[in-house]
């Protein structure tokens, strides 16, 4: 089973989102594929602020988490996020039937982390009740290397909450090593 999305198919950081960019080339994807330079800007230009915010929050998360060799999170977003040499992906519209087998295969290493974007989506995937809720916004399942967090939007996943998510990821990786 191949999941559909953008990024490195062998990434250690899998982020699951319930929707897909509303453009034919993304709606018809049949696998996870790396993004090309300039593609994030193109999606944001064609679809509006919603997808721009998702990519911006994702770039801020990876930048804070890994301290890559880029001047800023914007530079990382524009030159590396979800591209072939990155260590992350964004998986679209995964179903409850698909998620558990993928989590079991993907999360064999303590460095591999899965993040479900939004409590509502996690509930649809039948994962919300399998996690330990740390607050109304964050939940973890250490057996599955899984974190549920707010949707990647400035209001829902603010900079303070991005820092909290980074702390959860690092603590989960350290528990397993």
C-alpha positions as CSV (number, residue, x, y, z in Angstrom):
1,X,0.0,0.0,0.0
2,X,1.4,3.3,-1.0
3,X,0.2,6.4,0.7
4,X,-0.5,9.6,-1.3
5,X,1.3,12.9,-0.5
6,X,4.2,15.2,-1.0
7,X,7.7,14.8,0.3
8,X,10.2,12.1,0.8
9,X,8.5,8.7,0.8
10,X,11.2,7.4,3.2
11,X,11.0,10.3,5.6
12,X,11.2,10.0,9.3
13,X,8.6,12.7,9.9
14,X,5.1,11.8,8.5
15,X,2.4,14.4,8.9
16,X,-1.2,13.4,8.0
17,X,-3.7,15.9,6.7
18,X,-7.4,15.2,5.9
19,X,-7.4,17.2,2.7
20,X,-5.4,17.7,-0.5
21,X,-4.5,20.9,-2.4
22,X,-7.6,21.5,-4.7
23,X,-5.6,21.2,-7.9
24,X,-6.0,18.4,-10.4
25,X,-2.3,17.4,-10.3
26,X,-2.6,16.8,-6.5
27,X,-6.1,15.3,-6.5
28,X,-4.9,12.7,-9.0
29,X,-1.7,11.7,-7.2
30,X,-1.2,8.0,-6.7
31,X,1.9,8.0,-4.5
32,X,4.1,10.2,-2.3
33,X,6.4,12.3,-4.4
34,X,9.0,15.0,-3.7
35,X,8.0,18.6,-4.3
36,X,10.0,20.7,-6.8
37,X,11.6,24.1,-6.0
38,X,8.9,26.8,-6.4
39,X,6.0,24.3,-6.1
40,X,4.9,25.5,-2.6
41,X,4.6,29.1,-3.9
42,X,2.7,27.9,-6.9
43,X,0.2,26.0,-4.8
44,X,-0.2,29.0,-2.4
45,X,-0.7,31.4,-5.4
46,X,-3.3,29.2,-7.0
47,X,-5.2,28.1,-3.9
48,X,-4.9,30.9,-1.5
49,X,-3.9,31.5,2.1
50,X,-5.1,28.2,3.5
51,X,-2.3,26.1,1.9
52,X,0.3,28.9,2.4
53,X,-0.4,28.7,6.2
54,X,0.0,24.9,6.2
55,X,3.4,25.1,4.4
56,X,4.5,28.0,6.6
57,X,3.7,26.2,9.9
58,X,5.3,23.0,8.6
59,X,8.5,24.9,7.7
60,X,8.5,26.6,11.1
61,X,8.2,23.2,12.8
62,X,11.0,21.5,10.9
63,X,13.2,24.6,11.2
64,X,12.8,24.7,15.0
65,X,13.0,20.9,15.3
66,X,16.1,20.3,13.2
67,X,18.0,23.6,12.9
68,X,18.8,23.0,9.3
69,X,21.5,24.9,7.5
70,X,19.2,27.6,6.2
71,X,19.0,31.3,7.2
72,X,15.4,31.2,8.1
73,X,12.3,29.0,8.1
74,X,11.2,30.9,5.0
75,X,14.4,29.9,3.3
76,X,13.9,26.3,4.4
77,X,10.3,26.4,3.1
78,X,11.3,27.7,-0.3
79,X,14.4,25.5,-0.8
80,X,13.9,22.2,1.0
81,X,10.5,21.6,2.6
82,X,9.0,18.3,1.3
83,X,11.6,18.0,-1.4
84,X,13.4,14.8,-2.2
85,X,16.4,15.5,0.1
86,X,14.2,16.4,3.0
87,X,13.2,14.1,5.9
88,X,9.5,14.9,6.0
89,X,6.3,14.3,4.1
90,X,2.7,15.4,4.1
91,X,0.3,12.6,3.5
92,X,-3.2,13.2,2.2
93,X,-6.6,11.7,3.0
94,X,-5.3,8.6,4.8
95,X,-8.2,6.4,6.0
96,X,-8.7,4.5,9.2
97,X,-8.1,1.2,7.4
98,X,-4.8,2.5,6.0
99,X,-3.3,4.3,9.0
100,X,-2.6,1.5,11.4
101,X,-0.6,-0.7,9.0
102,X,1.3,2.3,7.9
103,X,2.1,3.3,11.5
104,X,3.3,-0.2,12.3
105,X,5.6,-0.3,9.3
106,X,6.9,3.3,9.6
107,X,7.5,3.6,13.3
108,X,10.0,0.8,13.8
109,X,12.7,3.4,14.6
110,X,12.5,5.8,17.5
111,X,13.4,8.6,15.1
112,X,10.3,8.0,13.0
113,X,7.4,10.1,14.2
114,X,3.9,10.4,12.8
115,X,1.7,13.5,13.4
116,X,-2.0,13.7,12.9
117,X,-3.1,17.2,12.1
118,X,-6.2,17.9,14.1
119,X,-8.2,16.1,16.8
120,X,-11.2,15.8,14.4
121,X,-9.2,14.0,11.8
122,X,-7.6,11.8,14.5
123,X,-11.1,10.8,15.7
124,X,-12.1,9.9,12.1
125,X,-9.0,7.7,11.9
126,X,-10.0,6.1,15.2
127,X,-6.8,7.1,16.8
128,X,-7.9,9.9,19.3
129,X,-9.1,7.3,21.8
130,X,-5.9,5.3,21.6
131,X,-3.8,8.3,22.7
132,X,-2.9,9.8,26.1
133,X,-4.2,13.4,26.0
134,X,-1.7,15.8,27.5
135,X,-4.1,18.7,27.0
136,X,-7.1,19.5,24.9
137,X,-4.8,20.1,22.0
138,X,-2.0,17.5,22.2
139,X,-2.0,13.7,22.6
140,X,0.6,11.0,22.2
141,X,0.8,7.3,21.7
142,X,4.4,6.2,22.5
143,X,3.8,2.7,21.2
144,X,3.0,4.0,17.8
145,X,5.4,7.1,17.8
146,X,2.2,9.1,17.2
147,X,1.3,12.7,18.1
148,X,-2.0,14.4,17.6
149,X,-1.7,18.2,17.4
150,X,-3.7,21.2,16.3
151,X,-4.2,21.8,12.6
152,X,-1.3,23.6,10.9
153,X,-2.7,27.1,11.0
154,X,-1.3,30.2,12.8
155,X,-4.2,30.5,15.2
156,X,-4.5,26.8,16.0
157,X,-0.7,25.9,16.0
158,X,0.9,29.2,17.1
159,X,4.6,29.6,17.5
160,X,4.3,28.7,21.2
161,X,2.5,25.5,20.3
162,X,5.0,24.7,17.6
163,X,7.7,24.8,20.3
164,X,5.5,22.5,22.4
165,X,5.2,20.1,19.5
166,X,9.0,20.1,19.0
167,X,9.4,19.2,22.7
168,X,7.0,16.3,22.3
169,X,8.7,15.0,19.3
170,X,12.2,15.2,20.9
171,X,10.9,13.6,24.2
172,X,9.3,10.8,22.3
173,X,12.5,10.1,20.3
174,X,14.5,10.2,23.5
175,X,12.2,7.8,25.3
176,X,12.7,5.1,22.6
177,X,16.5,5.4,22.3
